[in-house]
Amino acid sequence: MTTPTTDHVLLIFLDGIGLGDDDPAINPFAAAHTPTLNALAGGRRWLRDTPRTDTGRALFIPTDPRLGVPGRPQSATGQAAILTGRNVPAAIGEHYGPRPNPPVRAILNEDNLFKQVVAHGGSAALINAYPPRFFEAVERGKRLPSSIQQAVLSAGLRLFTEDDIYSGAAMSPDWTGDGWRSDLGYTDTPVYGRAEAGAHLAGLSQQRTLTFFSHWVTDTIGHRGPFESGIALLELFDGVMAGLLDAWNDEHGLIVITSDHGNMEDLSTRHHTENDVPTVVIGAARHLFADGLHDLTGITPGVLRVLNGLNSRPV
């Protein structure tokens, strides 16, 4: 029997979500109504005591972001570990963030998932769009690219712009596009319903080998609250995932959801946590992807392994 591979991978990165206590007073994951997310974990909430589970469609895998390095995991090194398959905190001697320092940038520039996919003849994109003021801040040196953005740029790929939002080629970090109107002041950018946004995400993923979507609002709520926003955001994501799963072909595509560190699962503190993070893998190739996965360094090797043997082709 042939081990299933896949034509395309959608990697959904949720910044700052860990597996916390079953306490609805501090953990939005313990309080929100999320039937779609729960189904991906065998009918259980995404919590500390939720075990590795195979539902027949999805794998739920508690994943170590600490990587043997003392202290609270941070965004720059956690994202770099996801995107390189290397223990970046150990390599530089600490967890570091939020933006990558020169040693982390050097590791990302040397090699990363985007560079690997492109070098082996695949196509890849970060489908988040950024407004003009983001590019202006980077050009003036007022803002450093994140580890994810740095990986994209080092692969010779472009970051998407407001034009891509209008054309539908890119998505807003809040999935629906409401933020481009409420926070950025646009009046005519597209706005999607929850299920519609999920279906649109599925369609974008079919256009290339690797589609990466970065959601950072979870981390912002983890640092600032309020608790009610965490619940609302998870229920929004649940609706998006329902639309995505309805439109997804498990035989031809693989969905991977993961995070860089814990944060929003414990709103009794404004700091990151040392909790495991959830990795959820959906599709026929999920077991091939997850073979040996126990920490963040397993994400990139898993993606390359399932992309029709992409990792076995010489650069």
Steps between C-alpha positions, in 0.01 A plus 500: 500500500641841399545758776283801413675820399335827406493762226484808721533603862317778683691600813289709737718665763319620813734720702500444875261213570590226745328214677387633836283404793133414480412827671232711327591797719845545342512280188285595200551148361314369807211743457439559127244309295724330244339178370714490186827541688391247760419245231858526375614381844260209526218703654720656768600860558858605423633470857803383694360152562381443142712209371637428156191396309416367152140570404518322165536833322723702731790449738519711815857511632617681816830652388803620698603864429761511779757294310709429809587866556407657836260791510182602324495427125496809278368586156817553296672177600178296509396607151853441373496147645171432323635630169847343504463172686793610718511552874554872464479588872775248573706626206502859628493410870163650592137553412482834321230729366280645386704595189803299388843622603802463264577137600138394440487687169821328392348158570185590305700641210710185480203273443130478576180333386419762235850473351479120497165491321612752238841333450329169427270648237197567716310824550451672834346813648416672824146610419469771763471848351671804653394866468729771360597623846657161579731518200583863577597411857725215382665722238570773758648245739223558753382141486680170455338217305378214716666159468219392267537808280879464501471140381275609214729783391812283520335257256462781246124514549300818543277610783144562388350850493163674511465425127495129585225558755287668235566222246430223750852356468576577866314489828479715809649360824149505649378270218186697416664830401307708753825638640596669175189712543472539877871540578663620177227730375424336165141525380486267201725201572336156488330363811419131528265304720661239724429194287565703186844598630580135566393397151706785353803381696454151355485644150817704545685195629422306183694756295848402625711242677529679835259761630589659835248707694612689810253602768644723775185630672501209745837614635382860527200391708728280708706805593221756533167321535216538551379150571178554304702578187679167536169315506364696204815438298495124560134481402579696184785260419269205562263630234786559256627147556152360435499669161857390426435138587182487291698621196813292562603188306689279745649283226674787321577749777629511857414763762745563782413728794770583754639772726832636626429526875220515752331824602126543442413180690582671830362852528585517869841620377614728218812292439570201281464158659717189488207279401496261206333638189246317283591366159199384298549313172208436264510281190590157369876564535474601867686195636790541258526866601484427872749211507722573801354847557526607864638854486507800266802373307278231347279735298725580202627141453141379514383744234786407267439130559136510389543719193531209258855425609610860458774460761663214309568705188848653475526879518 
